[in-house]
Amino acid sequence: MLLNILIMSVVVERVWEHLQQVVGERRLTLRVKLLGSAALSVAAALGFQLDLLYALEVMSAPSLAGYILTGFVLSLGSNVLHDLIDIVNGISRKHTGKDGRALPAGL
């Protein structure tokens, strides 16, 4: 599911850039750009049932809140999403001891 979310972040980012060009980027205020990106991203996450929290195994099942949160994360762009996934995966590997280093005793 993480790959689907990454792919959708790129697709939403490109679609939103194209829509801005059609309307005329100079005619759009920063607020309209941010709201438009968020609306498109949340709609995509809901429509395709993408839940980042479930994909990262933070939640045990997909949820409406997860879909909405994923939509807002998608609206930040693919670079931000990729960085966030790398950070969470790094923390997860350190926590579970899967990064090749032994965890200290008692953890």
FITORVEX-223756 format. One record per residue: residue number from 1; residue in one letter; x, y, z of N, C-alpha, C in turn. Coordinates in steps of 0.1 Angstrom, whole numbers, padded with zeros to 4 digits, always signed. Last residue first. Example, Ala and Ser with C-alpha at 12.3 -4.5 7.8 and 13.67 -1.06 7.14 Angstrom:
SITE  resi  resn     nx     ny     nz    cax    cay    caz     cx     cy     cz
SITE     2     S  +0128  -0022  +0071  +0137  -0011  +0071  +0129  +0000  +0079
SITE     1     A  +0132  -0057  +0078  +0123  -0045  +0078  +0132  -0033  +0078
! end
This chain:
SITE  resi  resn     nx     ny     nz    cax    cay    caz     cx     cy     cz
SITE   107     L  +0154  -0031  +0266  +0144  -0024  +0256  +0136  -0034  +0248
SITE   106     G  +0172  -0045  +0281  +0160  -0039  +0288  +0151  -0032  +0278
SITE   105     A  +0201  -0038  +0263  +0194  -0046  +0272  +0183  -0039  +0279
SITE   104     P  +0199  -0021  +0231  +0204  -0022  +0245  +0195  -0031  +0253
SITE   103     L  +0198  -0041  +0201  +0192  -0031  +0210  +0198  -0032  +0224
SITE   102     A  +0223  -0043  +0176  +0216  -0049  +0187  +0210  -0038  +0196
SITE   101     R  +0218  -0035  +0142  +0225  -0033  +0155  +0216  -0039  +0166
SITE   100     G  +0203  -0040  +0120  +0216  -0046  +0120  +0223  -0044  +0133
SITE    99     D  +0178  -0030  +0121  +0187  -0022  +0114  +0201  -0028  +0115
SITE    98     K  +0158  -0042  +0136  +0161  -0047  +0123  +0171  -0039  +0115
SITE    97     G  +0149  -0034  +0161  +0162  -0040  +0161  +0166  -0046  +0147
SITE    96     T  +0126  -0020  +0164  +0125  -0035  +0163  +0138  -0042  +0163
SITE    95     H  +0135  +0006  +0164  +0127  +0001  +0175  +0126  -0014  +0175
SITE    94     K  +0148  +0008  +0140  +0156  +0010  +0152  +0148  +0004  +0164
SITE    93     R  +0127  +0004  +0122  +0138  -0005  +0122  +0146  -0004  +0135
SITE    92     S  +0111  +0027  +0129  +0106  +0013  +0131  +0117  +0003  +0131
SITE    91     I  +0128  +0048  +0121  +0124  +0047  +0135  +0119  +0033  +0138
SITE    90     G  +0128  +0042  +0093  +0140  +0042  +0101  +0138  +0041  +0116
SITE    89     N  +0101  +0046  +0087  +0107  +0033  +0085  +0120  +0032  +0093
SITE    88     V  +0098  +0073  +0092  +0090  +0064  +0100  +0096  +0050  +0099
SITE    87     I  +0116  +0084  +0073  +0118  +0086  +0087  +0111  +0076  +0095
SITE    86     D  +0105  +0074  +0049  +0118  +0071  +0052  +0121  +0073  +0067
SITE    85     I  +0080  +0088  +0050  +0080  +0073  +0050  +0094  +0068  +0054
SITE    84     L  +0089  +0114  +0048  +0082  +0110  +0060  +0082  +0095  +0061
SITE    83     D  +0101  +0115  +0022  +0109  +0117  +0034  +0102  +0112  +0046
SITE    82     H  +0077  +0110  +0007  +0088  +0100  +0006  +0097  +0102  +0018
SITE    81     L  +0063  +0133  +0013  +0057  +0120  +0016  +0068  +0110  +0017
SITE    80     V  +0079  +0153  +0002  +0076  +0153  +0016  +0071  +0139  +0021
SITE    79     N  +0078  +0145  -0025  +0090  +0146  -0018  +0088  +0145  -0003
SITE    78     S  +0050  +0148  -0032  +0057  +0135  -0032  +0070  +0135  -0024
SITE    77     G  +0029  +0169  -0011  +0038  +0166  -0023  +0045  +0153  -0021
SITE    76     L  +0010  +0176  +0006  +0023  +0182  +0008  +0032  +0179  -0003
SITE    75     S  -0012  +0160  +0000  -0012  +0174  -0005  +0001  +0181  -0003
SITE    74     L  -0007  +0137  +0013  -0006  +0137  -0001  -0005  +0151  -0006
SITE    73     V  -0015  +0146  +0039  -0001  +0143  +0036  +0002  +0143  +0021
SITE    72     F  -0043  +0148  +0034  -0035  +0160  +0037  -0020  +0158  +0036
SITE    71     G  -0048  +0120  +0029  -0051  +0131  +0019  -0043  +0143  +0022
SITE    70     T  -0042  +0109  +0054  -0034  +0106  +0042  -0036  +0116  +0031
SITE    69     L  -0063  +0120  +0068  -0049  +0124  +0072  -0040  +0121  +0060
SITE    68     I  -0084  +0106  +0056  -0083  +0121  +0055  -0069  +0125  +0058
SITE    67     Y  -0077  +0079  +0062  -0079  +0083  +0048  -0077  +0099  +0047
SITE    66     G  -0078  +0080  +0090  -0066  +0077  +0083  -0066  +0081  +0068
SITE    65     A  -0105  +0085  +0094  -0095  +0095  +0099  -0082  +0093  +0091
SITE    64     L  -0115  +0061  +0084  -0119  +0074  +0078  -0109  +0085  +0081
SITE    63     S  -0091  +0035  +0084  -0102  +0042  +0090  -0104  +0055  +0082
SITE    62     P  -0077  +0001  +0084  -0080  +0014  +0078  -0091  +0021  +0084
SITE    61     A  -0063  -0012  +0115  -0073  -0013  +0104  -0074  +0001  +0097
SITE    60     S  -0044  -0007  +0133  -0046  -0021  +0130  -0056  -0023  +0118
SITE    59     M  -0019  +0018  +0127  -0032  +0014  +0131  -0034  +0000  +0126
SITE    58     V  +0007  +0016  +0119  +0005  +0024  +0131  -0009  +0021  +0137
SITE    57     E  +0016  +0005  +0096  +0013  -0004  +0107  +0012  +0004  +0120
SITE    56     L  +0017  +0020  +0074  +0029  +0020  +0082  +0027  +0012  +0095
SITE    55     A  -0009  +0016  +0064  +0002  +0011  +0056  +0015  +0010  +0064
SITE    54     Y  -0024  +0030  +0084  -0025  +0016  +0083  -0013  +0009  +0075
SITE    53     L  -0015  +0056  +0078  -0013  +0050  +0091  -0014  +0035  +0091
SITE    52     L  -0023  +0059  +0051  -0009  +0059  +0054  -0006  +0053  +0068
SITE    51     D  -0047  +0047  +0032  -0045  +0050  +0046  -0030  +0048  +0050
SITE    50     L  -0068  +0050  +0006  -0054  +0050  +0009  -0053  +0055  +0024
SITE    49     Q  -0092  +0047  -0012  -0090  +0042  +0002  -0076  +0040  +0006
SITE    48     F  -0096  +0062  -0034  -0088  +0050  -0036  -0085  +0043  -0022
SITE    47     G  -0112  +0082  -0023  -0117  +0075  -0035  -0109  +0062  -0036
SITE    46     L  -0096  +0092  -0002  -0109  +0086  +0001  -0114  +0077  -0011
SITE    45     A  -0075  +0102  -0017  -0072  +0092  -0007  -0085  +0085  -0003
SITE    44     A  -0088  +0120  -0035  -0080  +0108  -0040  -0078  +0098  -0029
SITE    43     A  -0098  +0139  -0016  -0107  +0131  -0025  -0100  +0119  -0031
SITE    42     V  -0074  +0148  -0006  -0083  +0141  +0003  -0093  +0133  -0005
SITE    41     S  -0064  +0160  -0029  -0056  +0150  -0023  -0065  +0141  -0013
SITE    40     L  -0082  +0180  -0035  -0079  +0170  -0045  -0073  +0158  -0038
SITE    39     A  -0080  +0196  -0011  -0093  +0190  -0015  -0091  +0178  -0025
SITE    38     A  -0053  +0204  -0012  -0058  +0195  -0001  -0071  +0188  -0005
SITE    37     S  -0053  +0219  -0035  -0044  +0208  -0034  -0049  +0198  -0023
SITE    36     G  -0071  +0239  -0027  -0073  +0231  -0039  -0065  +0218  -0039
SITE    35     L  -0058  +0251  -0005  -0071  +0244  -0004  -0074  +0235  -0015
SITE    34     L  -0035  +0261  -0018  -0034  +0251  -0007  -0047  +0244  -0005
SITE    33     K  -0046  +0278  -0037  -0037  +0267  -0041  -0036  +0257  -0031
SITE    32     V  -0060  +0296  -0021  -0067  +0288  -0031  -0059  +0276  -0035
SITE    31     R  -0038  +0308  -0008  -0049  +0301  +0000  -0057  +0291  -0009
SITE    30     L  -0024  +0320  -0028  -0018  +0309  -0021  -0028  +0301  -0014
SITE    29     T  -0047  +0326  -0056  -0040  +0330  -0044  -0034  +0318  -0037
SITE    28     L  -0045  +0326  -0091  -0048  +0318  -0079  -0040  +0324  -0067
SITE    27     R  -0036  +0338  -0113  -0050  +0342  -0109  -0053  +0335  -0095
SITE    26     R  -0013  +0326  -0120  -0012  +0340  -0114  -0026  +0344  -0109
SITE    25     E  -0021  +0302  -0132  -0015  +0302  -0118  -0014  +0316  -0112
SITE    24     G  -0047  +0293  -0148  -0038  +0305  -0148  -0033  +0306  -0134
SITE    23     V  -0061  +0270  -0153  -0068  +0282  -0147  -0060  +0294  -0149
SITE    22     V  -0041  +0254  -0163  -0053  +0256  -0171  -0060  +0269  -0166
SITE    21     Q  -0022  +0254  -0142  -0019  +0260  -0155  -0031  +0263  -0164
SITE    20     Q  -0037  +0240  -0123  -0033  +0254  -0120  -0029  +0261  -0133
SITE    19     L  -0039  +0215  -0135  -0051  +0223  -0133  -0048  +0238  -0130
SITE    18     H  -0012  +0207  -0133  -0018  +0209  -0146  -0031  +0218  -0145
SITE    17     E  -0008  +0205  -0106  +0000  +0215  -0113  -0006  +0218  -0127
SITE    16     W  -0026  +0185  -0101  -0029  +0198  -0095  -0021  +0208  -0102
SITE    15     V  -0014  +0163  -0114  -0028  +0168  -0118  -0030  +0182  -0113
SITE    14     R  +0010  +0161  -0100  +0010  +0165  -0114  -0004  +0170  -0119
SITE    13     E  +0000  +0154  -0074  +0009  +0166  -0076  +0009  +0170  -0090
SITE    12     V  -0013  +0130  -0080  -0021  +0142  -0075  -0013  +0155  -0077
SITE    11     V  +0009  +0114  -0088  -0002  +0117  -0097  -0010  +0129  -0093
SITE    10     V  +0024  +0114  -0064  +0030  +0119  -0077  +0019  +0123  -0086
SITE     9     S  +0006  +0102  -0047  +0011  +0115  -0044  +0017  +0122  -0056
SITE     8     M  +0003  +0077  -0059  -0009  +0086  -0059  -0004  +0100  -0055
SITE     7     I  +0028  +0065  -0054  +0023  +0068  -0068  +0012  +0078  -0068
SITE     6     L  +0026  +0064  -0026  +0037  +0072  -0032  +0033  +0075  -0047
SITE     5     I  +0004  +0047  -0023  +0004  +0060  -0017  +0014  +0069  -0024
SITE     4     N  +0014  +0024  -0035  +0002  +0030  -0040  +0001  +0044  -0035
SITE     3     L  +0035  +0018  -0017  +0038  +0021  -0031  +0026  +0028  -0038
SITE     2     L  +0021  +0012  +0006  +0030  +0024  +0006  +0033  +0028  -0009
SITE     1     M  +0008  -0012  +0000  +0000  +0000  +0000  +0009  +0013  +0000
! end
